[in-house]
Amino acid sequence: MNHIIRDTTVLTMNDRNEILERTDVVIENGIIAKIGPKAGETADNANIIDGSGKLVMPGLINCHCHVPMTLLRNYADDMDLQTWLFDHIFPVEDRLNEDDVYWGTLLGIMEMLSTGTTCFADMYYFMDSIASAVESSGIRAQLSRGQTCNEPGSDFSGNQAMKESEEFVRKWNGAADGRITAAMAPHAIYTCSPSYIQAIAEKAGKLGVPIHVHLDETVREHEDSLGTYGKTPAAHLYDLGLFDHKTIAAHCVCITVEDMALMKEKGVSVIHCPASNLKLASGIAPIPEAISAGLNVCIGTDGASSNNNLNMWEDMYLASIIHKGSKRDPKLITAAETLRMATVNGAKALGMSCVGSIREGNKADLIMVDLEKPHLKPMHNLCSALVYSAQGSDVCMTMVDGRILYQDGEFKTIDREKVDYHLEKVCKRLFE
Ligand code: NI
């Protein structure tokens, strides 16, 4: 179906962050066909959407998630990362099956769509279930099977995760009309041996897919790496050749100026996960420094178990204010910069040049925000309003590939009651 959004405000997120007023946006065959005043006056057979009092902007891109972890939301909190992960999260994850992951994923996708996320990058397992949920829901995603193996060796062809990862790439890369792309994901340097990381890098090269990895999330990871390898986690991965492939690196809390130079050389994107880093007390990533070093910085929520939601607006808010506070410099990370991280920078990180901004010819991955809310008035500055005042619940419409997936509280592709029904059953089995 074609759509015309009439008489609306558009935040383009083009190079000048241009804002267009009282304009129409015409969406044809999944593409933003025309933008301009009265551009949608003559089109017929289109769904007309009244855009007055609303904002059209690019859908948000969540670059680091473990979406089925919605199942573990508020299950284990207020403890350090190692205890949280090894004593609480991993034991429940051992009991997960593909059905659990499917319903947990749909729940996460509902949350993302209702808060304006149109694309997410995910690392988990039971990837067929996640891909199926992405396919049926209509959202866009870069998916990867997280791999862990601390054994040394030279031949990992018999390794289960490696096999699943390769099968996943072959089966799903480019599926769902191109909405699904695949990556390979060595979980982290503390869960993967050097030779395993090298084997994954080699395989990614052969399959022609990018890399998604956790990098330098905690002081402990950083210091263990210095102790074991005599170098930082980033230098370790650089030397292993992982960064020779297009890479997105989550967290980067402890990266050094030297690491930033290595990452810049290889075009590695930094995924800032402020809520997760603060909640797990990992620290504050040197994002202003990373931006000064010329690195592409995007934003991720991480899983719902360390955040505890998948609402990008909260992470945008934190991304913009924590550096000001910790560095005592209110000029750091402006609202406009933050919006770029959550949109165009995310698209760049994931190699998706046709989303992330509102421009003619781009795929219609866009959202509408209700600007008539009391907490958004008066509208002195749109970017400030979006980053410092807006809430995820201000999103009133979410569209991917020109298809409306969420509008005014309703999910168009997901049966909410069915998800709730299965969720209850899944949780009963997992936690009782
Ligand atoms: Ni993570």
Boltz pocket constraint, residues with backbone or C-beta under 6 A from the ligand:
constraints:
  - pocket:
      binder: B
      contacts: [[A, 64], [A, 65], [A, 66], [A, 214], [A, 250], [A, 302], [A, 303]]
      max_distance: 6.0
